[in-house]
Amino acid sequence: MATTSLAQRQQARALGGRPSRQAALAQPPRLSRGLASPSSGGTLPAAAVVVAGAYKRSRTMEFEGFDLRSPLPPSRDTAWLLSTAGVGDDDYYDYDEYDDGTPVPDEWDSMDPKYVNGRQVQVNRQISVAKVRVQGLDREDMGVLASDEARQIAREEGVDLVMISPDASPPVCRLVSFSKYKYEAERAVKQRQKASKGVEIKELRMRPVTEQHDYAVKLKQAQQFLQKGAKVKVAMSFSGRELRFKDQGKQLMLRFVEDLAAVGKIDGAINFKTSTFSVTMAPNK
């Protein structure tokens, strides 16, 4: 294969291709989609390899074409790429195959098992029952249809036929992209798990005699907890000689509540009746 010149590399960069031919050759793609030479062992100008960013090889390492998985620049097509490389359209044809020439199977017909939230889900050709109840693209009821008819509708709409209720009679299927269905189902589980945990309560302890620096640290922590949606319980204990500072502690507690007013509100009432003062703050909504 011809060696790329500096000018060709610069041209490739301007055209949106990858600048390094060596990097492209170091990792040849297993799956190739694009244009290929009708005859194995053909040659292609080096500029085309640089512009395309990679090339296709058979198992015998013979050159067969180049890979177009990376998108071409806007308003460009494969004919433009061949023209830029100095190759005629008649010399190349579209292909969709593995490097050994094996046709790429249609993903829609794949029988590989698919899972959502740890449960196997039947999709498209995997659905073996004769009839299914179908939900449309907007989840409207389309009635009971033969599975083959439902699959045909799904293909025409460019989506998948996903079985969402296998235990129903007949089973219920939905016209939806499997990736979308998987995302929605997994997100719903996460939201339910989050809701079941309830509101988290963080506890902060203060002394009746607190330095300004320590007060500022506690205040910042409380603000962050409230902003994240958690409740904050502030407790102030008195022991021994500290019992003499109850009035001072009460004023400190009220000041703390006031300083949190922008992000939180009192949840319940402030307890000033025991040797431990306490108050619970809830986030503002």
PyRosetta script that sets phi, psi and omega in degrees:
from pyrosetta import init, pose_from_sequence

init()
pose = pose_from_sequence("MATTSLAQRQQARALGGRPSRQAALAQPPRLSRGLASPSSGGTLPAAAVVVAGAYKRSRTMEFEGFDLRSPLPPSRDTAWLLSTAGVGDDDYYDYDEYDDGTPVPDEWDSMDPKYVNGRQVQVNRQISVAKVRVQGLDREDMGVLASDEARQIAREEGVDLVMISPDASPPVCRLVSFSKYKYEAERAVKQRQKASKGVEIKELRMRPVTEQHDYAVKLKQAQQFLQKGAKVKVAMSFSGRELRFKDQGKQLMLRFVEDLAAVGKIDGAINFKTSTFSVTMAPNK")
pose.set_psi(1, 142.8)
pose.set_omega(1, -177.0)
pose.set_phi(2, -64.5)
pose.set_psi(2, 154.9)
pose.set_omega(2, 179.4)
pose.set_phi(3, -87.5)
pose.set_psi(3, 138.0)
pose.set_omega(3, 179.3)
pose.set_phi(4, -77.7)
pose.set_psi(4, 139.4)
pose.set_omega(4, 177.9)
pose.set_phi(5, -93.8)
pose.set_psi(5, 167.8)
pose.set_omega(5, 178.0)
pose.set_phi(6, -60.2)
pose.set_psi(6, -39.3)
pose.set_omega(6, -179.6)
pose.set_phi(7, -63.5)
pose.set_psi(7, -39.2)
pose.set_omega(7, 179.2)
pose.set_phi(8, -66.7)
pose.set_psi(8, -38.2)
pose.set_omega(8, 178.9)
pose.set_phi(9, -65.2)
pose.set_psi(9, -42.8)
pose.set_omega(9, 179.0)
pose.set_phi(10, -63.9)
pose.set_psi(10, -38.5)
pose.set_omega(10, 177.8)
pose.set_phi(11, -63.6)
pose.set_psi(11, -40.6)
pose.set_omega(11, 179.7)
pose.set_phi(12, -62.2)
pose.set_psi(12, -41.7)
pose.set_omega(12, 178.7)
pose.set_phi(13, -61.7)
pose.set_psi(13, -42.6)
pose.set_omega(13, -178.9)
pose.set_phi(14, -65.3)
pose.set_psi(14, -28.6)
pose.set_omega(14, -178.1)
pose.set_phi(15, -88.6)
pose.set_psi(15, -0.4)
pose.set_omega(15, 178.0)
pose.set_phi(16, 92.5)
pose.set_psi(16, 6.2)
pose.set_omega(16, 178.8)
pose.set_phi(17, -82.8)
pose.set_psi(17, 176.7)
pose.set_omega(17, 179.0)
pose.set_phi(18, -80.3)
pose.set_psi(18, 139.3)
pose.set_omega(18, -174.1)
pose.set_phi(19, -75.7)
pose.set_psi(19, -22.0)
pose.set_omega(19, -172.6)
pose.set_phi(20, -107.0)
pose.set_psi(20, 112.1)
pose.set_omega(20, 176.3)
pose.set_phi(21, -69.7)
pose.set_psi(21, -37.9)
pose.set_omega(21, -179.8)
pose.set_phi(22, -60.5)
pose.set_psi(22, -41.9)
pose.set_omega(22, -179.9)
pose.set_phi(23, -64.1)
pose.set_psi(23, -36.5)
pose.set_omega(23, 179.7)
pose.set_phi(24, -67.3)
pose.set_psi(24, -40.5)
pose.set_omega(24, -177.4)
pose.set_phi(25, -74.6)
pose.set_psi(25, -22.1)
pose.set_omega(25, -176.1)
pose.set_phi(26, -69.3)
pose.set_psi(26, -28.7)
pose.set_omega(26, -177.9)
pose.set_phi(27, -131.5)
pose.set_psi(27, 75.4)
pose.set_omega(27, 179.6)
pose.set_phi(28, -64.8)
pose.set_psi(28, 137.3)
pose.set_omega(28, -176.9)
pose.set_phi(29, -69.5)
pose.set_psi(29, 143.3)
pose.set_omega(29, 176.4)
pose.set_phi(30, -74.9)
pose.set_psi(30, -40.7)
pose.set_omega(30, 179.1)
pose.set_phi(31, -103.7)
pose.set_psi(31, 125.0)
pose.set_omega(31, -176.2)
pose.set_phi(32, -117.6)
pose.set_psi(32, 129.7)
pose.set_omega(32, 174.4)
pose.set_phi(33, -133.1)
pose.set_psi(33, 128.2)
pose.set_omega(33, 179.8)
pose.set_phi(34, 158.3)
pose.set_psi(34, -120.7)
pose.set_omega(34, -179.4)
pose.set_phi(35, -123.8)
pose.set_psi(35, 143.8)
pose.set_omega(35, 179.1)
pose.set_phi(36, -137.7)
pose.set_psi(36, 155.7)
pose.set_omega(36, 177.2)
pose.set_phi(37, -77.9)
pose.set_psi(37, 138.9)
pose.set_omega(37, 179.4)
pose.set_phi(38, -68.2)
pose.set_psi(38, -16.1)
pose.set_omega(38, -179.4)
pose.set_phi(39, -122.4)
pose.set_psi(39, 126.0)
pose.set_omega(39, 179.3)
pose.set_phi(40, -63.3)
pose.set_psi(40, 143.7)
pose.set_omega(40, 178.8)
pose.set_phi(41, 87.0)
pose.set_psi(41, 9.3)
pose.set_omega(41, 178.6)
pose.set_phi(42, -68.7)
pose.set_psi(42, 170.9)
pose.set_omega(42, 178.9)
pose.set_phi(43, -116.7)
pose.set_psi(43, 155.1)
pose.set_omega(43, 179.9)
pose.set_phi(44, -142.0)
pose.set_psi(44, 135.4)
pose.set_omega(44, 178.6)
pose.set_phi(45, -53.5)
pose.set_psi(45, 142.1)
pose.set_omega(45, -176.0)
pose.set_phi(46, -58.8)
pose.set_psi(46, -31.1)
pose.set_omega(46, -179.1)
pose.set_phi(47, -59.6)
pose.set_psi(47, -35.8)
pose.set_omega(47, -179.6)
pose.set_phi(48, -66.8)
pose.set_psi(48, -37.4)
pose.set_omega(48, 178.6)
pose.set_phi(49, -64.1)
pose.set_psi(49, -42.7)
pose.set_omega(49, -179.3)
pose.set_phi(50, -67.0)
pose.set_psi(50, -44.8)
pose.set_omega(50, -179.1)
pose.set_phi(51, -63.4)
pose.set_psi(51, -44.3)
pose.set_omega(51, -178.6)
pose.set_phi(52, -71.1)
pose.set_psi(52, -30.4)
pose.set_omega(52, 177.3)
pose.set_phi(53, 93.1)
pose.set_psi(53, -13.8)
pose.set_omega(53, 178.9)
pose.set_phi(54, -166.8)
pose.set_psi(54, 165.6)
pose.set_omega(54, 176.6)
pose.set_phi(55, -136.8)
pose.set_psi(55, 162.6)
pose.set_omega(55, -174.3)
pose.set_phi(56, -97.6)
pose.set_psi(56, 134.0)
pose.set_omega(56, 178.4)
pose.set_phi(57, -127.4)
pose.set_psi(57, 148.2)
pose.set_omega(57, 173.3)
pose.set_phi(58, -84.2)
pose.set_psi(58, 178.2)
pose.set_omega(58, -179.9)
pose.set_phi(59, -67.0)
pose.set_psi(59, -20.8)
pose.set_omega(59, 176.5)
pose.set_phi(60, -87.0)
pose.set_psi(60, 8.1)
pose.set_omega(60, 176.6)
pose.set_phi(61, 68.1)
pose.set_psi(61, 16.7)
pose.set_omega(61, 176.6)
pose.set_phi(62, -81.8)
pose.set_psi(62, 143.1)
pose.set_omega(62, -179.4)
pose.set_phi(63, -71.4)
pose.set_psi(63, 134.0)
pose.set_omega(63, -179.3)
pose.set_phi(64, -129.2)
pose.set_psi(64, -11.1)
pose.set_omega(64, -177.6)
pose.set_phi(65, 161.1)
pose.set_psi(65, -161.8)
pose.set_omega(65, 177.8)
pose.set_phi(66, -138.9)
pose.set_psi(66, 157.8)
pose.set_omega(66, -171.1)
pose.set_phi(67, -93.3)
pose.set_psi(67, 138.3)
pose.set_omega(67, -178.4)
pose.set_phi(68, -121.7)
pose.set_psi(68, 30.1)
pose.set_omega(68, 178.8)
pose.set_phi(69, -66.4)
pose.set_psi(69, -35.4)
pose.set_omega(69, 176.5)
pose.set_phi(70, -71.2)
pose.set_psi(70, 132.3)
pose.set_omega(70, -176.3)
pose.set_phi(71, -63.5)
pose.set_psi(71, 140.8)
pose.set_omega(71, 176.0)
pose.set_phi(72, -75.3)
pose.set_psi(72, 162.9)
pose.set_omega(72, 176.7)
pose.set_phi(73, -57.9)
pose.set_psi(73, 156.3)
pose.set_omega(73, -180.0)
pose.set_phi(74, -53.8)
pose.set_psi(74, 143.7)
pose.set_omega(74, 177.2)
pose.set_phi(75, 64.7)
pose.set_psi(75, 22.1)
pose.set_omega(75, 177.4)
pose.set_phi(76, -117.5)
pose.set_psi(76, 149.8)
pose.set_omega(76, 176.5)
pose.set_phi(77, -134.6)
pose.set_psi(77, -177.0)
pose.set_omega(77, -177.0)
pose.set_phi(78, -66.2)
pose.set_psi(78, -31.3)
pose.set_omega(78, 177.8)
pose.set_phi(79, -63.4)
pose.set_psi(79, -40.5)
pose.set_omega(79, 176.7)
pose.set_phi(80, -62.5)
pose.set_psi(80, -40.2)
pose.set_omega(80, -179.5)
pose.set_phi(81, -63.1)
pose.set_psi(81, -45.0)
pose.set_omega(81, 179.5)
pose.set_phi(82, -65.0)
pose.set_psi(82, -40.6)
pose.set_omega(82, 179.3)
pose.set_phi(83, -62.8)
pose.set_psi(83, -41.8)
pose.set_omega(83, 178.8)
pose.set_phi(84, -62.1)
pose.set_psi(84, -36.5)
pose.set_omega(84, -178.9)
pose.set_phi(85, -81.9)
pose.set_psi(85, -6.0)
pose.set_omega(85, -179.9)
pose.set_phi(86, 79.6)
pose.set_psi(86, 28.3)
pose.set_omega(86, -178.6)
pose.set_phi(87, -118.0)
pose.set_psi(87, 138.3)
pose.set_omega(87, -179.4)
pose.set_phi(88, -79.3)
pose.set_psi(88, 150.8)
pose.set_omega(88, 179.3)
pose.set_phi(89, -61.3)
pose.set_psi(89, -29.6)
pose.set_omega(89, -175.8)
pose.set_phi(90, -69.1)
pose.set_psi(90, -16.2)
pose.set_omega(90, -175.7)
pose.set_phi(91, -88.2)
pose.set_psi(91, -8.8)
pose.set_omega(91, -174.5)
pose.set_phi(92, -136.6)
pose.set_psi(92, 157.3)
pose.set_omega(92, -179.5)
pose.set_phi(93, -139.7)
pose.set_psi(93, 159.5)
pose.set_omega(93, 177.9)
pose.set_phi(94, -69.6)
pose.set_psi(94, 144.7)
pose.set_omega(94, 176.5)
pose.set_phi(95, -142.1)
pose.set_psi(95, 161.4)
pose.set_omega(95, 178.0)
pose.set_phi(96, -151.9)
pose.set_psi(96, 87.0)
pose.set_omega(96, -172.5)
pose.set_phi(97, -155.8)
pose.set_psi(97, 165.9)
pose.set_omega(97, 173.1)
pose.set_phi(98, -78.3)
pose.set_psi(98, 170.0)
pose.set_omega(98, -175.5)
pose.set_phi(99, -63.5)
pose.set_psi(99, -23.0)
pose.set_omega(99, 178.8)
pose.set_phi(100, -90.7)
pose.set_psi(100, 8.0)
pose.set_omega(100, 177.4)
pose.set_phi(101, 91.3)
pose.set_psi(101, -3.0)
pose.set_omega(101, 179.4)
pose.set_phi(102, -71.1)
pose.set_psi(102, 128.3)
pose.set_omega(102, 179.6)
pose.set_phi(103, -59.7)
pose.set_psi(103, 144.0)
pose.set_omega(103, 177.7)
pose.set_phi(104, -77.4)
pose.set_psi(104, 124.0)
pose.set_omega(104, -179.2)
pose.set_phi(105, -67.4)
pose.set_psi(105, 149.2)
pose.set_omega(105, 177.9)
pose.set_phi(106, -68.0)
pose.set_psi(106, 122.1)
pose.set_omega(106, -178.1)
pose.set_phi(107, -59.8)
pose.set_psi(107, -30.5)
pose.set_omega(107, -179.0)
pose.set_phi(108, -62.9)
pose.set_psi(108, -31.0)
pose.set_omega(108, -178.2)
pose.set_phi(109, -92.8)
pose.set_psi(109, 4.8)
pose.set_omega(109, -176.1)
pose.set_phi(110, -61.5)
pose.set_psi(110, 138.1)
pose.set_omega(110, 176.6)
pose.set_phi(111, -102.5)
pose.set_psi(111, 8.0)
pose.set_omega(111, 177.4)
pose.set_phi(112, -63.4)
pose.set_psi(112, 134.1)
pose.set_omega(112, -178.8)
pose.set_phi(113, -62.9)
pose.set_psi(113, 142.9)
pose.set_omega(113, 178.8)
pose.set_phi(114, -121.1)
pose.set_psi(114, 143.3)
pose.set_omega(114, -175.0)
pose.set_phi(115, -128.4)
pose.set_psi(115, 143.7)
pose.set_omega(115, 174.9)
pose.set_phi(116, -135.1)
pose.set_psi(116, 120.6)
pose.set_omega(116, -178.1)
pose.set_phi(117, 53.7)
pose.set_psi(117, 40.1)
pose.set_omega(117, 177.1)
pose.set_phi(118, 79.1)
pose.set_psi(118, 1.3)
pose.set_omega(118, -179.2)
pose.set_phi(119, -112.4)
pose.set_psi(119, 133.1)
pose.set_omega(119, 179.6)
pose.set_phi(120, -71.6)
pose.set_psi(120, 135.1)
pose.set_omega(120, -177.4)
pose.set_phi(121, -119.6)
pose.set_psi(121, 131.5)
pose.set_omega(121, 178.0)
pose.set_phi(122, -82.8)
pose.set_psi(122, 133.7)
pose.set_omega(122, -176.7)
pose.set_phi(123, -135.2)
pose.set_psi(123, 136.0)
pose.set_omega(123, 172.8)
pose.set_phi(124, 53.3)
pose.set_psi(124, -116.9)
pose.set_omega(124, -175.8)
pose.set_phi(125, -66.7)
pose.set_psi(125, -15.5)
pose.set_omega(125, 179.8)
pose.set_phi(126, -73.2)
pose.set_psi(126, -16.4)
pose.set_omega(126, -179.7)
pose.set_phi(127, -78.4)
pose.set_psi(127, 114.2)
pose.set_omega(127, -172.1)
pose.set_phi(128, -104.2)
pose.set_psi(128, -11.6)
pose.set_omega(128, -179.3)
pose.set_phi(129, -69.9)
pose.set_psi(129, 156.9)
pose.set_omega(129, -175.3)
pose.set_phi(130, -73.6)
pose.set_psi(130, -39.3)
pose.set_omega(130, -176.5)
pose.set_phi(131, -133.1)
pose.set_psi(131, 149.8)
pose.set_omega(131, 178.8)
pose.set_phi(132, -141.6)
pose.set_psi(132, 152.4)
pose.set_omega(132, 170.4)
pose.set_phi(133, -87.8)
pose.set_psi(133, 132.9)
pose.set_omega(133, -170.7)
pose.set_phi(134, -113.2)
pose.set_psi(134, 133.7)
pose.set_omega(134, 169.5)
pose.set_phi(135, -101.5)
pose.set_psi(135, 132.0)
pose.set_omega(135, -177.8)
pose.set_phi(136, -76.1)
pose.set_psi(136, -171.1)
pose.set_omega(136, -177.7)
pose.set_phi(137, -61.5)
pose.set_psi(137, -31.0)
pose.set_omega(137, 177.6)
pose.set_phi(138, -102.3)
pose.set_psi(138, 21.1)
pose.set_omega(138, 179.5)
pose.set_phi(139, 65.7)
pose.set_psi(139, 19.5)
pose.set_omega(139, 175.6)
pose.set_phi(140, -76.4)
pose.set_psi(140, 151.2)
pose.set_omega(140, -179.0)
pose.set_phi(141, -78.5)
pose.set_psi(141, 119.9)
pose.set_omega(141, 179.4)
pose.set_phi(142, -100.7)
pose.set_psi(142, 5.3)
pose.set_omega(142, 178.7)
pose.set_phi(143, 84.3)
pose.set_psi(143, -172.1)
pose.set_omega(143, -179.7)
pose.set_phi(144, -91.3)
pose.set_psi(144, 125.3)
pose.set_omega(144, -178.2)
pose.set_phi(145, -128.1)
pose.set_psi(145, 157.1)
pose.set_omega(145, 171.2)
pose.set_phi(146, -64.2)
pose.set_psi(146, 142.8)
pose.set_omega(146, -177.0)
pose.set_phi(147, -58.2)
pose.set_psi(147, -38.9)
pose.set_omega(147, 179.2)
pose.set_phi(148, -62.7)
pose.set_psi(148, -40.7)
pose.set_omega(148, 178.9)
pose.set_phi(149, -66.2)
pose.set_psi(149, -41.3)
pose.set_omega(149, 179.1)
pose.set_phi(150, -63.8)
pose.set_psi(150, -40.3)
pose.set_omega(150, 177.7)
pose.set_phi(151, -64.6)
pose.set_psi(151, -39.4)
pose.set_omega(151, 179.5)
pose.set_phi(152, -63.1)
pose.set_psi(152, -42.0)
pose.set_omega(152, 178.2)
pose.set_phi(153, -62.4)
pose.set_psi(153, -42.5)
pose.set_omega(153, 179.8)
pose.set_phi(154, -60.9)
pose.set_psi(154, -43.6)
pose.set_omega(154, 179.9)
pose.set_phi(155, -64.5)
pose.set_psi(155, -41.1)
pose.set_omega(155, 179.8)
pose.set_phi(156, -65.0)
pose.set_psi(156, -31.7)
pose.set_omega(156, 179.4)
pose.set_phi(157, -85.3)
pose.set_psi(157, -7.3)
pose.set_omega(157, 179.0)
pose.set_phi(158, 75.3)
pose.set_psi(158, 27.8)
pose.set_omega(158, 179.7)
pose.set_phi(159, -128.0)
pose.set_psi(159, -172.8)
pose.set_omega(159, 177.7)
pose.set_phi(160, -105.9)
pose.set_psi(160, 161.0)
pose.set_omega(160, 171.0)
pose.set_phi(161, -103.5)
pose.set_psi(161, 108.3)
pose.set_omega(161, -174.2)
pose.set_phi(162, -111.0)
pose.set_psi(162, 126.2)
pose.set_omega(162, 177.5)
pose.set_phi(163, -80.3)
pose.set_psi(163, 115.2)
pose.set_omega(163, -175.6)
pose.set_phi(164, -103.4)
pose.set_psi(164, -20.8)
pose.set_omega(164, 178.4)
pose.set_phi(165, -136.2)
pose.set_psi(165, 82.1)
pose.set_omega(165, -176.2)
pose.set_phi(166, -68.9)
pose.set_psi(166, -22.0)
pose.set_omega(166, -176.5)
pose.set_phi(167, -88.6)
pose.set_psi(167, -7.0)
pose.set_omega(167, 178.7)
pose.set_phi(168, -73.1)
pose.set_psi(168, 165.9)
pose.set_omega(168, 179.5)
pose.set_phi(169, -127.5)
pose.set_psi(169, 105.4)
pose.set_omega(169, -4.3)
pose.set_phi(170, -76.3)
pose.set_psi(170, 167.1)
pose.set_omega(170, 178.3)
pose.set_phi(171, -57.1)
pose.set_psi(171, 148.0)
pose.set_omega(171, -178.6)
pose.set_phi(172, -100.6)
pose.set_psi(172, 132.1)
pose.set_omega(172, 177.6)
pose.set_phi(173, -121.9)
pose.set_psi(173, 156.8)
pose.set_omega(173, -178.3)
pose.set_phi(174, -128.2)
pose.set_psi(174, 139.3)
pose.set_omega(174, 174.1)
pose.set_phi(175, -83.1)
pose.set_psi(175, 105.4)
pose.set_omega(175, -176.2)
pose.set_phi(176, -164.8)
pose.set_psi(176, 150.8)
pose.set_omega(176, 172.7)
pose.set_phi(177, -63.7)
pose.set_psi(177, 131.8)
pose.set_omega(177, -178.0)
pose.set_phi(178, -60.0)
pose.set_psi(178, -38.4)
pose.set_omega(178, 179.9)
pose.set_phi(179, -62.8)
pose.set_psi(179, -38.0)
pose.set_omega(179, 177.8)
pose.set_phi(180, -67.6)
pose.set_psi(180, -44.0)
pose.set_omega(180, 179.5)
pose.set_phi(181, -61.5)
pose.set_psi(181, -43.3)
pose.set_omega(181, 179.9)
pose.set_phi(182, -62.4)
pose.set_psi(182, -44.3)
pose.set_omega(182, -179.9)
pose.set_phi(183, -62.3)
pose.set_psi(183, -46.9)
pose.set_omega(183, -178.2)
pose.set_phi(184, -63.5)
pose.set_psi(184, -42.5)
pose.set_omega(184, -177.7)
pose.set_phi(185, -67.2)
pose.set_psi(185, -42.0)
pose.set_omega(185, -179.2)
pose.set_phi(186, -70.8)
pose.set_psi(186, -35.3)
pose.set_omega(186, 177.3)
pose.set_phi(187, -66.3)
pose.set_psi(187, -39.3)
pose.set_omega(187, 179.7)
pose.set_phi(188, -62.7)
pose.set_psi(188, -39.4)
pose.set_omega(188, 178.8)
pose.set_phi(189, -65.1)
pose.set_psi(189, -43.0)
pose.set_omega(189, 179.4)
pose.set_phi(190, -62.5)
pose.set_psi(190, -39.6)
pose.set_omega(190, 179.5)
pose.set_phi(191, -66.8)
pose.set_psi(191, -38.6)
pose.set_omega(191, 177.9)
pose.set_phi(192, -66.9)
pose.set_psi(192, -39.6)
pose.set_omega(192, 178.6)
pose.set_phi(193, -64.7)
pose.set_psi(193, -39.9)
pose.set_omega(193, 179.5)
pose.set_phi(194, -65.6)
pose.set_psi(194, -41.2)
pose.set_omega(194, -179.3)
pose.set_phi(195, -68.4)
pose.set_psi(195, -33.7)
pose.set_omega(195, -177.5)
pose.set_phi(196, -70.5)
pose.set_psi(196, -21.4)
pose.set_omega(196, 179.8)
pose.set_phi(197, -72.5)
pose.set_psi(197, -19.0)
pose.set_omega(197, -178.8)
pose.set_phi(198, 74.0)
pose.set_psi(198, -174.7)
pose.set_omega(198, -178.8)
pose.set_phi(199, -83.9)
pose.set_psi(199, 128.4)
pose.set_omega(199, 179.8)
pose.set_phi(200, -77.1)
pose.set_psi(200, 140.1)
pose.set_omega(200, 178.1)
pose.set_phi(201, -114.6)
pose.set_psi(201, 120.2)
pose.set_omega(201, 176.9)
pose.set_phi(202, -98.1)
pose.set_psi(202, 142.1)
pose.set_omega(202, -178.7)
pose.set_phi(203, -116.8)
pose.set_psi(203, 132.3)
pose.set_omega(203, 176.0)
pose.set_phi(204, -120.3)
pose.set_psi(204, 138.1)
pose.set_omega(204, 179.1)
pose.set_phi(205, -112.8)
pose.set_psi(205, 137.0)
pose.set_omega(205, 179.7)
pose.set_phi(206, -128.0)
pose.set_psi(206, 160.1)
pose.set_omega(206, 174.5)
pose.set_phi(207, -105.7)
pose.set_psi(207, 152.8)
pose.set_omega(207, 179.8)
pose.set_phi(208, -61.9)
pose.set_psi(208, -27.5)
pose.set_omega(208, 176.0)
pose.set_phi(209, -113.0)
pose.set_psi(209, 102.3)
pose.set_omega(209, -174.8)
pose.set_phi(210, -122.5)
pose.set_psi(210, 130.8)
pose.set_omega(210, 177.0)
pose.set_phi(211, -66.6)
pose.set_psi(211, 154.7)
pose.set_omega(211, -176.8)
pose.set_phi(212, -60.2)
pose.set_psi(212, -39.2)
pose.set_omega(212, -179.8)
pose.set_phi(213, -63.9)
pose.set_psi(213, -45.7)
pose.set_omega(213, 179.3)
pose.set_phi(214, -63.9)
pose.set_psi(214, -37.7)
pose.set_omega(214, 178.1)
pose.set_phi(215, -61.8)
pose.set_psi(215, -44.2)
pose.set_omega(215, -179.0)
pose.set_phi(216, -64.2)
pose.set_psi(216, -38.3)
pose.set_omega(216, 178.9)
pose.set_phi(217, -64.7)
pose.set_psi(217, -46.9)
pose.set_omega(217, 178.9)
pose.set_phi(218, -61.8)
pose.set_psi(218, -40.2)
pose.set_omega(218, -179.5)
pose.set_phi(219, -64.1)
pose.set_psi(219, -43.0)
pose.set_omega(219, 179.8)
pose.set_phi(220, -64.7)
pose.set_psi(220, -41.1)
pose.set_omega(220, 177.9)
pose.set_phi(221, -61.2)
pose.set_psi(221, -45.3)
pose.set_omega(221, -179.8)
pose.set_phi(222, -62.5)
pose.set_psi(222, -41.6)
pose.set_omega(222, 179.1)
pose.set_phi(223, -61.5)
pose.set_psi(223, -43.2)
pose.set_omega(223, -179.7)
pose.set_phi(224, -65.3)
pose.set_psi(224, -42.0)
pose.set_omega(224, 178.5)
pose.set_phi(225, -61.8)
pose.set_psi(225, -45.4)
pose.set_omega(225, -179.3)
pose.set_phi(226, -65.4)
pose.set_psi(226, -39.1)
pose.set_omega(226, 179.9)
pose.set_phi(227, -66.0)
pose.set_psi(227, -25.8)
pose.set_omega(227, 178.7)
pose.set_phi(228, -89.1)
pose.set_psi(228, 2.2)
pose.set_omega(228, 175.6)
pose.set_phi(229, 96.6)
pose.set_psi(229, 1.5)
pose.set_omega(229, 179.8)
pose.set_phi(230, -89.6)
pose.set_psi(230, 155.4)
pose.set_omega(230, 171.3)
pose.set_phi(231, -85.5)
pose.set_psi(231, 157.8)
pose.set_omega(231, -179.9)
pose.set_phi(232, -128.2)
pose.set_psi(232, 123.8)
pose.set_omega(232, 174.6)
pose.set_phi(233, -103.6)
pose.set_psi(233, 122.4)
pose.set_omega(233, 179.9)
pose.set_phi(234, -106.0)
pose.set_psi(234, 123.7)
pose.set_omega(234, -178.6)
pose.set_phi(235, -121.8)
pose.set_psi(235, 140.0)
pose.set_omega(235, 178.8)
pose.set_phi(236, -131.2)
pose.set_psi(236, 114.8)
pose.set_omega(236, -177.3)
pose.set_phi(237, -100.6)
pose.set_psi(237, 146.4)
pose.set_omega(237, 177.7)
pose.set_phi(238, -120.9)
pose.set_psi(238, 134.0)
pose.set_omega(238, 177.5)
pose.set_phi(239, -145.1)
pose.set_psi(239, 143.1)
pose.set_omega(239, 177.7)
pose.set_phi(240, 59.2)
pose.set_psi(240, -127.7)
pose.set_omega(240, -177.3)
pose.set_phi(241, -66.1)
pose.set_psi(241, -18.8)
pose.set_omega(241, -179.0)
pose.set_phi(242, -66.3)
pose.set_psi(242, -18.2)
pose.set_omega(242, 178.8)
pose.set_phi(243, -60.6)
pose.set_psi(243, -21.4)
pose.set_omega(243, 178.6)
pose.set_phi(244, -71.8)
pose.set_psi(244, -15.4)
pose.set_omega(244, -174.6)
pose.set_phi(245, -105.0)
pose.set_psi(245, 26.2)
pose.set_omega(245, -179.0)
pose.set_phi(246, -61.3)
pose.set_psi(246, -41.9)
pose.set_omega(246, 179.4)
pose.set_phi(247, -63.2)
pose.set_psi(247, -42.5)
pose.set_omega(247, 178.8)
pose.set_phi(248, -64.4)
pose.set_psi(248, -39.5)
pose.set_omega(248, 178.3)
pose.set_phi(249, -65.1)
pose.set_psi(249, -38.5)
pose.set_omega(249, 179.1)
pose.set_phi(250, -62.9)
pose.set_psi(250, -43.5)
pose.set_omega(250, 178.8)
pose.set_phi(251, -64.3)
pose.set_psi(251, -37.5)
pose.set_omega(251, 179.0)
pose.set_phi(252, -66.1)
pose.set_psi(252, -40.5)
pose.set_omega(252, 179.3)
pose.set_phi(253, -64.7)
pose.set_psi(253, -44.0)
pose.set_omega(253, 178.9)
pose.set_phi(254, -64.4)
pose.set_psi(254, -37.1)
pose.set_omega(254, 177.3)
pose.set_phi(255, -65.2)
pose.set_psi(255, -40.6)
pose.set_omega(255, 179.7)
pose.set_phi(256, -62.0)
pose.set_psi(256, -44.1)
pose.set_omega(256, 178.6)
pose.set_phi(257, -62.4)
pose.set_psi(257, -42.0)
pose.set_omega(257, -179.9)
pose.set_phi(258, -65.0)
pose.set_psi(258, -39.5)
pose.set_omega(258, -179.7)
pose.set_phi(259, -69.6)
pose.set_psi(259, -17.6)
pose.set_omega(259, 178.7)
pose.set_phi(260, -97.0)
pose.set_psi(260, 2.0)
pose.set_omega(260, -173.5)
pose.set_phi(261, -59.0)
pose.set_psi(261, -27.9)
pose.set_omega(261, -177.4)
pose.set_phi(262, -70.8)
pose.set_psi(262, -25.4)
pose.set_omega(262, -176.1)
pose.set_phi(263, -121.8)
pose.set_psi(263, -11.4)
pose.set_omega(263, -176.8)
pose.set_phi(264, -149.0)
pose.set_psi(264, 164.4)
pose.set_omega(264, 179.2)
pose.set_phi(265, -136.4)
pose.set_psi(265, 157.9)
pose.set_omega(265, -178.7)
pose.set_phi(266, -67.5)
pose.set_psi(266, 129.2)
pose.set_omega(266, 178.0)
pose.set_phi(267, -106.4)
pose.set_psi(267, 97.0)
pose.set_omega(267, -175.0)
pose.set_phi(268, 101.7)
pose.set_psi(268, -132.7)
pose.set_omega(268, -179.1)
pose.set_phi(269, -136.6)
pose.set_psi(269, 157.0)
pose.set_omega(269, 176.8)
pose.set_phi(270, -80.5)
pose.set_psi(270, 132.4)
pose.set_omega(270, 179.9)
pose.set_phi(271, -95.8)
pose.set_psi(271, 111.1)
pose.set_omega(271, 177.6)
pose.set_phi(272, -116.0)
pose.set_psi(272, 16.9)
pose.set_omega(272, -169.2)
pose.set_phi(273, -97.5)
pose.set_psi(273, -15.4)
pose.set_omega(273, -177.2)
pose.set_phi(274, -116.3)
pose.set_psi(274, -171.8)
pose.set_omega(274, 177.9)
pose.set_phi(275, -76.8)
pose.set_psi(275, -1.9)
pose.set_omega(275, 175.6)
pose.set_phi(276, -127.6)
pose.set_psi(276, 112.7)
pose.set_omega(276, 174.4)
pose.set_phi(277, -79.2)
pose.set_psi(277, 146.0)
pose.set_omega(277, 178.3)
pose.set_phi(278, -153.4)
pose.set_psi(278, 153.4)
pose.set_omega(278, 175.9)
pose.set_phi(279, -153.2)
pose.set_psi(279, 143.1)
pose.set_omega(279, 177.4)
pose.set_phi(280, -112.2)
pose.set_psi(280, 130.2)
pose.set_omega(280, 179.4)
pose.set_phi(281, -109.2)
pose.set_psi(281, 137.4)
pose.set_omega(281, 177.4)
pose.set_phi(282, -113.7)
pose.set_psi(282, 151.0)
pose.set_omega(282, -179.8)
pose.set_phi(283, -62.5)
pose.set_psi(283, 145.5)
pose.set_omega(283, 171.7)
pose.set_phi(284, -70.8)
pose.set_psi(284, 141.5)
pose.set_omega(284, 178.7)
pose.set_phi(285, -119.1)
pose.dump_pdb("model.pdb")
